[in-house]
């Protein structure tokens, strides 16, 4: 019989409000896992369960690169055992980040689907069961890749963004495309204790009118600007002043506050983040990847190639 691994991490889908706010609950988790298993049996699959962050799991706000590394390890160990379909129960706040990370680090033979809910079990409009059913359907129908299933829609893991904090339809697609399969995940062995150093090498600056950020030393700087990936001209000068030596300059990823559509930060003269190339910065374009993907990719680059993260970035992002 074909087998599926169900990994439970926690989230709203397994949370209960006992009067002090909704928190992950072990009984709720057990019930959801059983329902997920029933859906899979209906499709002709057997299943096993791994609870990786405690019986109840954790709120997805607490999931960091440390937990990503654990999930990558569990997914890839399952593939080595011959279990190539993995269903992950996850909280919605950081589900898109985890999907992006796994799209980069899961064994290319794995089919991974993440799902969760916006409502807790027992709520009149609880959406967990329908999401589980749809995730099981998707998982049984795909051979490989990383996806999120939510509110009747399927999303590719590298191109999905959480847009709504309350609506049942929480996510939007930022684009689509095929990721290169290059076995980078094999270089993650032994990196479990290095994620804090990677985090220290990454900065994310969200631009808004009149913002005057302080640019700290970092190896990768994601600038989340406007529209196509634009920034005020004064910030271009500020960056050049903050990093006068080319040897100290971070790699720049030109991003946008817009969720959808392919961004082109070279389209507008003067204000496009790509203009930083004139100051001898190395600038990469977001394309149609999600911001969550850019963050996951940056962590991966800093873990695998901390001295030359550009080697990893250039596998996925266009350089100007």
C-alpha positions as CSV (number, residue, x, y, z in Angstrom):
1,X,0.0,0.0,0.0
2,X,1.2,3.5,-0.8
3,X,2.3,5.5,2.3
4,X,2.0,9.1,3.4
5,X,3.9,10.7,6.3
6,X,1.9,13.2,8.3
7,X,4.0,15.7,10.2
8,X,2.2,17.8,12.8
9,X,3.8,21.1,13.8
10,X,0.9,22.8,15.5
11,X,-1.1,26.0,14.5
12,X,-4.7,27.2,14.7
13,X,-5.9,23.9,13.2
14,X,-5.0,22.1,16.4
15,X,-5.6,25.0,18.8
16,X,-8.3,25.4,21.5
17,X,-9.3,28.5,23.4
18,X,-9.6,27.7,27.1
19,X,-10.4,31.3,28.1
20,X,-6.9,32.8,27.7
21,X,-6.7,32.8,23.9
22,X,-6.2,29.9,21.4
23,X,-3.2,27.7,22.0
24,X,-2.1,24.3,20.5
25,X,-3.8,21.4,22.2
26,X,-2.8,17.8,22.2
27,X,-6.3,16.4,22.1
28,X,-7.2,18.7,19.2
29,X,-4.1,17.7,17.4
30,X,-4.9,14.0,17.8
31,X,-8.4,14.5,16.4
32,X,-7.1,16.4,13.3
33,X,-4.4,13.8,12.6
34,X,-7.0,11.1,12.7
35,X,-9.2,13.0,10.3
36,X,-6.3,13.6,8.0
37,X,-5.6,9.9,8.1
38,X,-9.2,9.0,7.2
39,X,-9.0,11.2,4.1
40,X,-5.9,9.5,3.0
41,X,-7.3,6.0,3.6
42,X,-10.2,6.9,1.4
43,X,-7.6,7.5,-1.4
44,X,-6.0,4.2,-0.8
45,X,-3.0,5.3,1.3
46,X,-1.7,4.1,4.6
47,X,-0.1,6.7,6.8
48,X,2.2,7.3,9.8
49,X,2.5,10.4,12.0
50,X,5.4,12.3,13.3
51,X,4.9,15.0,16.0
52,X,8.1,17.1,15.8
53,X,7.5,20.0,18.2
54,X,5.6,18.3,21.1
55,X,2.3,16.5,21.1
56,X,0.3,19.7,20.8
57,X,2.9,21.4,18.5
58,X,3.6,25.1,18.6
59,X,2.3,28.3,17.3
60,X,3.8,29.0,13.9
61,X,5.0,32.4,15.2
62,X,7.7,30.3,17.0
63,X,8.9,28.5,13.9
64,X,12.4,29.7,12.9
65,X,15.2,28.4,10.7
66,X,16.0,25.9,13.5
67,X,12.6,24.3,13.0
68,X,12.9,24.5,9.2
69,X,16.1,22.4,9.4
70,X,14.3,19.8,11.5
71,X,11.5,19.6,8.9
72,X,13.9,19.3,6.1
73,X,15.6,16.4,7.9
74,X,12.3,14.6,8.6
75,X,11.1,15.0,5.0
76,X,14.3,13.8,3.5
77,X,14.7,10.9,5.9
78,X,11.2,9.8,4.9
79,X,12.2,9.9,1.2
80,X,15.2,7.7,1.9
81,X,12.8,5.2,3.6
82,X,10.7,5.2,0.4
83,X,7.9,7.5,1.7
84,X,7.7,10.3,-0.9
85,X,4.4,11.9,0.0
86,X,4.4,14.2,3.1
87,X,1.4,16.1,4.5
88,X,2.4,18.9,7.0
89,X,0.0,20.4,9.4
90,X,1.1,24.0,10.1
91,X,0.0,27.3,11.4
92,X,-0.9,30.0,8.9
93,X,1.3,32.9,10.1
94,X,4.6,31.3,8.8
95,X,3.3,28.5,6.6
96,X,4.4,30.4,3.4
97,X,7.9,30.7,4.9
98,X,8.1,27.0,5.6
99,X,6.7,26.2,2.2
100,X,9.4,28.4,0.6
101,X,12.1,26.8,2.6
102,X,11.1,23.3,1.8
103,X,10.7,24.2,-1.9
104,X,14.5,24.8,-1.7
105,X,15.6,22.0,0.6
106,X,13.2,19.1,0.3
107,X,14.5,16.1,-1.7
108,X,13.5,16.6,-5.3
109,X,11.6,13.2,-5.2
110,X,9.4,14.4,-2.4
111,X,5.8,15.6,-2.8
112,X,5.0,17.9,0.1
113,X,1.7,19.7,0.9
114,X,1.2,22.0,3.8
115,X,-2.2,23.0,5.2
116,X,-3.8,24.5,8.3
117,X,-6.8,26.6,9.2
118,X,-7.9,30.2,10.0
119,X,-10.4,29.0,12.6
120,X,-10.1,26.7,15.6
121,X,-11.8,23.3,15.9
122,X,-15.3,23.8,17.3
123,X,-15.8,27.2,15.6
124,X,-19.0,27.2,13.4
125,X,-16.9,28.0,10.3
126,X,-14.0,25.8,11.1
127,X,-12.1,25.4,7.9
128,X,-9.5,22.7,8.9
129,X,-11.4,19.7,7.7
130,X,-12.0,21.0,4.2
131,X,-8.4,22.1,4.0
132,X,-7.2,18.7,5.1
133,X,-9.4,17.0,2.5
134,X,-8.1,19.3,-0.3
135,X,-4.5,18.8,0.8
136,X,-5.0,15.0,0.8
137,X,-6.4,15.2,-2.7
138,X,-3.6,17.4,-4.0
139,X,-0.9,15.2,-2.3
140,X,-2.3,12.0,-3.9
141,X,-2.3,13.7,-7.3
142,X,1.2,15.2,-7.5
143,X,4.5,13.3,-7.9
144,X,6.9,15.9,-6.6
145,X,7.1,19.6,-5.5
146,X,6.1,21.6,-2.5
147,X,2.6,23.2,-2.2
148,X,0.2,24.8,0.1
149,X,-3.5,23.9,-0.1
150,X,-5.9,26.4,1.4
151,X,-9.5,27.3,1.0
152,X,-9.9,25.2,-2.2
153,X,-6.8,26.5,-3.9
154,X,-3.4,25.0,-4.5
155,X,-0.3,27.2,-4.3
156,X,3.3,26.6,-5.3
157,X,5.6,26.8,-2.3
158,X,7.9,29.4,-3.8
159,X,5.1,31.7,-5.0
160,X,2.7,32.1,-2.1
161,X,2.1,34.9,0.4
162,X,-0.3,35.2,3.3
163,X,-2.4,38.3,2.5
164,X,-5.3,38.2,4.9
165,X,-5.2,37.7,8.7
166,X,-8.8,36.8,9.1
167,X,-10.5,35.6,5.9
168,X,-10.7,31.9,5.2
169,X,-9.0,32.7,1.9
170,X,-5.8,33.8,3.5
171,X,-3.2,33.4,0.7
172,X,-2.5,34.8,-2.7
173,X,-0.2,33.5,-5.5
174,X,2.7,35.7,-6.4
175,X,3.5,34.0,-9.6
176,X,4.6,30.6,-10.9
177,X,7.7,28.8,-12.2
178,X,10.0,25.9,-12.0
179,X,12.8,25.8,-9.4
180,X,16.2,24.4,-10.3
181,X,16.9,21.0,-8.6
182,X,20.5,21.0,-7.6
183,X,20.8,19.0,-4.4
184,X,21.6,22.0,-2.2
185,X,19.8,20.2,0.6
186,X,22.7,17.8,0.9
187,X,24.9,20.7,2.0
188,X,22.7,21.3,5.1
189,X,24.0,18.4,7.1
190,X,25.6,19.6,10.3
191,X,24.2,23.1,10.0
192,X,21.7,22.8,12.8
193,X,23.6,25.1,15.2
194,X,24.6,27.7,12.6
195,X,21.2,29.3,11.9
196,X,21.7,32.1,14.4
197,X,24.9,33.2,12.6
198,X,22.9,33.1,9.3
199,X,20.2,35.2,10.9
200,X,22.8,37.8,11.9
201,X,23.9,38.1,8.3
202,X,20.4,39.0,7.0
203,X,18.6,42.3,7.1
204,X,15.2,43.2,5.8
205,X,14.3,46.9,5.3
206,X,10.7,47.8,4.4
207,X,10.6,51.2,2.7
208,X,7.8,53.7,3.3
209,X,7.5,57.5,2.7
210,X,10.1,59.4,4.7
211,X,11.8,56.3,6.0
212,X,15.4,56.8,7.0
213,X,16.7,53.3,8.0
214,X,19.9,52.6,9.8
215,X,21.8,50.2,7.6
216,X,23.7,47.8,9.8
217,X,26.5,45.5,8.7
218,X,25.0,42.4,7.1
219,X,25.8,40.1,4.2
220,X,22.4,40.1,2.5
221,X,20.1,43.1,2.6
222,X,16.5,42.7,1.3
223,X,15.0,46.1,0.4
224,X,11.2,45.8,0.2
225,X,10.4,48.9,-1.8
226,X,7.5,50.1,-3.9
227,X,5.8,48.9,-7.1
228,X,8.3,47.4,-9.4
229,X,11.0,47.5,-6.7
230,X,11.6,51.2,-6.3
231,X,13.2,53.4,-3.6
232,X,13.6,57.1,-2.9
233,X,16.8,58.5,-4.5
234,X,18.0,59.7,-1.1
235,X,18.3,56.1,0.1
236,X,20.5,55.2,-2.8
237,X,22.9,57.9,-1.7
238,X,22.5,56.8,2.0
239,X,23.5,53.3,1.1
240,X,26.6,54.4,-0.7
241,X,27.5,56.5,2.3
242,X,26.8,53.7,4.7
243,X,29.0,51.2,2.8
244,X,31.8,53.3,1.3
245,X,34.1,50.2,0.8
246,X,33.1,47.7,-1.8
247,X,34.5,44.9,0.4
248,X,31.9,45.7,3.1
249,X,28.9,46.0,0.9
250,X,26.0,43.6,1.3
251,X,24.3,41.8,-1.5
252,X,21.1,43.6,-2.3
253,X,17.8,41.8,-3.1
254,X,15.4,44.3,-4.7
255,X,11.9,43.4,-3.5
256,X,8.5,45.0,-3.6
257,X,5.7,45.5,-1.2
258,X,3.4,44.3,-4.0
259,X,2.5,40.7,-3.6
260,X,1.6,39.8,-7.2
261,X,3.3,40.2,-10.5
262,X,6.9,40.1,-11.8
263,X,8.8,43.0,-10.4
264,X,11.4,44.9,-12.6
265,X,13.4,47.3,-10.4
266,X,15.4,48.4,-13.5
267,X,12.3,49.8,-15.3
268,X,12.3,53.2,-13.6
269,X,15.5,55.3,-13.9
270,X,16.9,56.9,-10.7
271,X,14.4,55.3,-8.2
272,X,14.6,51.6,-9.1
273,X,16.6,49.6,-6.6
274,X,18.6,48.3,-9.5
275,X,20.2,51.8,-9.8
276,X,22.4,50.7,-6.9
277,X,24.5,48.8,-9.4
278,X,25.9,52.2,-10.5
279,X,27.3,52.4,-7.0
280,X,29.0,49.0,-7.5
281,X,26.5,47.1,-5.4
282,X,25.5,43.5,-6.4
283,X,21.8,43.7,-6.9
284,X,19.4,40.7,-7.5
285,X,15.8,40.9,-8.7
286,X,12.8,39.4,-6.9
287,X,11.1,38.3,-10.1
288,X,7.7,36.8,-9.1
289,X,9.0,34.9,-6.0
290,X,7.3,35.7,-2.7
291,X,9.0,37.8,-0.1
292,X,8.9,34.7,2.1
293,X,10.9,32.9,-0.6
294,X,13.5,35.6,-0.6
295,X,13.9,35.3,3.1
296,X,14.2,31.5,3.1
297,X,16.6,31.7,0.2
298,X,18.8,34.2,2.0
299,X,18.9,32.0,5.1
300,X,19.8,29.0,2.9
301,X,22.6,31.0,1.2
302,X,24.1,32.1,4.5
303,X,24.0,28.6,5.9
304,X,25.4,26.8,2.9
305,X,27.9,29.4,1.7
306,X,28.4,32.0,4.5
307,X,31.5,33.5,2.9
308,X,30.0,33.6,-0.6
309,X,26.2,33.6,-0.4
310,X,26.1,35.0,-3.9
311,X,26.8,31.5,-5.2
312,X,23.4,30.3,-4.0
313,X,21.4,33.5,-4.7
314,X,22.5,33.5,-8.4
315,X,21.0,30.0,-8.9
316,X,17.5,31.5,-8.4
317,X,17.6,35.2,-8.8
318,X,18.5,37.4,-11.8
319,X,21.5,39.7,-11.2
320,X,21.7,43.1,-12.7
